[in-house]
Amino acid sequence: MKISVISFTKTGKQLAERIRESMNGENETVILYTKCSRKKTVQTAKNSGDVTTQTFGGIPNKDSNVPTDNTGDTIAVQESVSAWTGEQMAAHHALVFIGASGIAVRAIAPWITDKLHDSPVLVADEMGKYVIPLLSGHVGGANELAVRLAGALGAIPVITTATDLHDSFAVDIFAKRNDLRICNREGIARVSAKVLAGEEITMSVPTGYLAVDETIPPGIRLCAYPPTEKVDVLIAGGMEEIFRKESAELLLQPKKYILGVGCKRDTDSTKLDLFLQKILEEQGIVIEQIAALASIDVKKEERCLLEFSEKYRIPFRTYTAQELQAVPGEFHSSEFVKAQVGVDNVCERAALKAAGTGGWILLGKQAQDGMTVAIAKRAMQNLQWME
């Protein structure tokens, strides 16, 4: 996840630097921005010893000398806060505003779409006393990020989501935890309303997703699968006849496919996107059914793969050549690929590795213009009811 942090004062910038120090890690990249009228200069990534004037009017790109990673520099924003916010949300970055919540509310207002696609947005006061998730608390992970950030800063997380406050079952978090695609987002509110009213939730689940002697949380009653009457939540593996709105208030579908991908260095992002979309369409798979994108670790910074992952909110997993070579099975081997990266096949091995125990190759290696892809299918996963 890329986290874009914007400050508006000298004190706010100092807090932003604390956030970067505490949140940088293997799974996060923190980029600092400032919209402070007194902040006229920033350091460039290439000349960190020299202070130079830097005009900034868009998302960093590979041809810019604006820092795009954890270089210790802060990027001065010359455009409006609203325009900057729109660009960050279009790039699917998490946003942290350091300042008044009203600034954040006005900035994000034109760009809000829906709870399944909005970027997580948080606000922290410049003294670091409070961290408030404003948008996409559950699906986008803003609540979780707020708790982590508050813990790192010694601040108080201000969580206002009703199910969190009452420690109740949150069906959207349940879906996220279990890699379940939410097919009708309006059903979330109806199910949550019943939970908060203290009413029982009915759920129909294929037996393959339940562990032996499964302990079901209180307030949830499992019904027959397929359901004989309308239930609150229906989990179905495919688009069979029962999988329709008349069957349940909320329809959930397991994300059971893995995309294993290889590509040449500096492959164009749009080119890769179109290629993968074409392959998925041919297989009758929608992008929302993809559980993960997988490749070799030498591609962990490949821009086209990172942008695809961020655009569709698909986790990007990478493995060493040794890990991939150890994956059992028959693959389309290439001595040329092995000489380049140390393993004879990337896309098929990566897809199968990410699919886990019981997974299998659904579609073998497909190649086009220096790009390769394979699709693996995961076996049924036991549901995780609680953290």
N, C-alpha and C positions, 0 to 999 in steps of 0.2 A: 504494500500500500504506500502511495505517495501522500504525504501530509503537507499541505501548503499553509504556512503560518504567516499571518499578516499583522503588523503592529503599526501604531500611529504616533507613538511618543518614544522618547529615549528610554523611559522606564519600561515601556511595553517591549521595546527591542531587547532589553536585557532579559526579560522573562522569556521571550522567544528563543534566545540563545540557551537558556536553561532547559526549555522544552526539547530543543534539538539534542542537547547533551544527554537527556534522560530517555528519549524515545528512539534514538537511532539504533538500529539493530538489523538483523538479517532479513526481517520481514517488513521493515519500514524505511523509507527515505524521507527525511524532513527537509523541506526547502523554505528558507526564510525570505519574506518580503517586507517592505516597509512603505507606508504612504505617509511620510512625515515631512512637513514642509521645510524642516531644518536639516533633513537628511539629504544632502545634495550629491554625495559621492558614495560609491561603494567600491570594493576591490573586485577586480576581474579574476576569473579562475586561472588565467594564464600568467598574470603578473601580480601574484598575491602580495608582493612586497611594495608595489606602487599603488597609490590611491588615484583612481581616475574617475572621471564623470561617466556614468553609464545610463543611457536612456533605455527604458524598457516599455514595450507596448504589446506584449503577447507572451504566450507560453514558450519557455525555452526550447530551442531546437538544436539539432546537431551542428548547424552551421553558425551558431551564435557563440560569442565569447561570454555570454551570461552564464553563470554557474548553474548547472543542472543537478548537482548532487551535494553531498555533505562537505563542501570545500571550506566552510568557515565564513563564507561571504553572505551578505544580505543584498537582495535585489531591490532596487528602488523602482517603485511602480509610478509611471508617469501618467497613465490613463486613469479613468474614473474607477472608484472601488467597485461599482456595479459591473462595469465592463470586465475588469480583472476577475471578478467572481464568476461571471458567465463563462469565461475561458477556462477557469479551473474546474468548474462543474462539468463542462463539456469534455474535459480530459479525465473526469471521474476521480479527481483527487479529493481526499478528505480536507476540510477547511477548518482552521482554527483562527478566529478573530480575537485579538487581544485589545479589548476596549469595551465600550458600551454596547449592550445587546441590540439597541436600536440601529446602530451602524450595520450590524450583521443582518438584521431583519430587512432593512431597506435594500441592502445589497443583493440578497438572495431572492427577494420577492419575484422579480421578472423571470427567474430561471427555474422555478420549482415545477416539477412535472407530476410525479407520484411517488409513493413510499417505496416502491420496488426498484426505482431507478435513480432517485435523488442521491446526491453525494451526502455523506455524513457531515454535518456542520456543527461546530462547537464555538462557544464564547468563553473566554477567561478574562477576568478583570486584571488590569495591569499589575496589581499588587500580588497576584497569584493566590487569592483567598478562595475563589470559587471557580468551578468549571461547569458550564451548563451546556448540555446537548440540545440543540435547537431543531435539528432535522435529521430524519432517517435514523432514529434511535435504535430500532431493532434490526431491520434488514441490512441497513448500511453500517451498523455497528457503532453509532455515535455514543450510545449509552455505555457500552463496554469501553470504548476509547476514553470517555470522560472519567470513568472510574480508574483506569490505568494512569491517565495523565494526572488526575488529582492525587493519586497515591505517590507518584514520582515527585510532585511539587509540594506535597504536604498541604494540599488544598481540600476543599469540601466539594464533592460532586453533587450537583443539584439535579436530581432525577425526578421528572414529573410524570413519567408514563405510569398509568394507573396499575397495570399488571405488575410492574416492578415494585411499586409502593406497597401493594398488598401481597407481594410474594406469590402471585398467582400464576397459573399456567398461561404462557404466552405462545399462541399458536404460530406466530411468525418467527419467533426465536426457535421454536421446535422445528419448523421447516428448515431454517438456516442451518441448525445444528446437524440435521440429518440429510443435507443435500437434497431437499425436496423443492421442486419447482412449484411456486404458487401460481395457479392458473387463472384464478379470479380474485383479484385483490380486494374487491368489495366484501368478500366473505370473511376477511380477517376481522372487520369491525363487528359483524354479526356474532361471530363465535366469541370474541372477546367480551362483548356485552353480556352474553350468557354467563361467562366465567365470573365476571365482576358482580353479577346479580346473584351469584351463589348457586346457579343452576347446573345440572349435570350436562356434560358434553358427551355426545355419542360419536363413535369413530369406527369406521370399517377399514380393516387392514388385512392384506394378504398374509397368510400364516408364515410365509417365508421371511417376513420382516420382524417376526416376534421370536425372541429367545425362548428356550424351554423354561417353564416356570416363571414367565415374565411377570414382574411386579408393576402393575399399572398405577400411576399416581391417583390419589383420591379425586373424585369429581369427574373422572373419565370412565365411560362404560363402553367396552368393546362390543360391537355388533357383528352379525354374520357378514361374511364376504363371499359373494357379492351381497350388498345390502338388499333386504326385502322391503324396506321402507326408507324414506329420506332420512339421512343422518346429518350430523353437523360437519363432520370431517371425513372425507373419503380419500384414501391413498390407493392409487392404482398404477400398475407398472406400465401400462400402455394406453392407447386411445380406444380401448374396447367399448362396447355399447353402453356399459354401466357408467362410463366416465363422461358424465354430462351434468349440467347444472341442476337438472331435476333430481339428481341422486343425492346431492349434498349441498350444504351452504358453502363449503369451502372444498375445492378440489386441489389435491397435492399429487405431484408426479415425481418419482425418484429421478435424480440426475444420474444416469447410469452409463454415460459414455465418456471416454477419455480421448483427447486428441494428442497423438504423438507427432511432433513436428521437427523437421530439420530444415535449414535454409542456408544460403550463402550469406556471408557478412554483408551488412548494409542493404539487405533486401528491402524494397519499398513496402511500407506498411499497408497501403491500399492494395497493392498487388497481392500480398499475402492474404489479406482479408477476403478479397474476391475469390481467391483460390480455395480457401477453406470453406467459404460459404457455398461455393459450387459443389464441393465434395459432400457437404452435409445435405444439401438439397437433393442430390442424387440418391442419398441413402434415406431420405425421408426423415431426417433428424433436424429439429430446430435448435438454435443456439442455446436456448434456455435449458436444454437437456444435457449440456456438457458440464461434467463435474470438475474437470481439470484440463489444463494444457501442460504437456510434458515434453522435455527435451534434455539434451546433455548440458552439463554445467558450464562448458565453454560458451554457451549461448545465453547465460543468465542475464547478461546486459544487452542482448540484442534488441535494438529499438523496436523493430516490427513485432516481436513476440511480446515485449512489455506493453506496447500500446494495444495489442489485441486483448491481452489479459485485462488491462485497465478498462478498456472500452466496454467489454461485456461482463466485467466483474467475475472473471473466471480465474481461480487460483493457478499460478504458474509454478510448476515443480521441475527442478532439474536434478540430474544424477551424474555421478562421475562415470568415466569410461569403464572403470572396474565394476561398478554397480550394474551398469547396463550389460556388460559382457557376461555377468553371472546370471542373468535372467534366462531360465530354461525355455527351450522351444526351438522351432524351426523358423528362420527368418530369411529375408532377401538380403544376402550378404554382399558386401562390396569391399574389395581389397583397397580400393582407392580411398573410401571413407575411413577404413581402419588406419591407413597410413596418415590420414589427416588428423583424426581425433582420437584414435586409440581403440575404437570399437567398430565392428563390421556393419552395424546397422543402428541408426539412432531412432527413427520414428516408431518402428514396431516395438523395439525393446523398451523405449521410454513409455509408450502407451500401456504396454503390458505390465511394466513395473509399477506405474501409477494406479493401475486397475486393482492391484492387490490380489490376495488369495482368492482363487476361484475365477478370476477374470480370464477373458479370452479375446483373441484378435477377431474383430468383426469384419474389418476391411484392411487388407494388406497394403503394403507400400504403394502410394500413388505419387507420381513425380511430375513436376512441370516447372520449367525455367529456373532450375536451381532450388526448388522448394519440394519437400517431401512431407507426406502426411500418412498416418495410419490411425485407425479407430479401434479402440478396445472397449469391451463391454464389461462392466463390473457385475459380480454376483450380488444377490440380494444381501443387504446389510441389516443387521439387527438395529432396531430403533433405539436411540438414546433419548430417554424421557427427561432426564435432568442433567445438569452440569456434572 
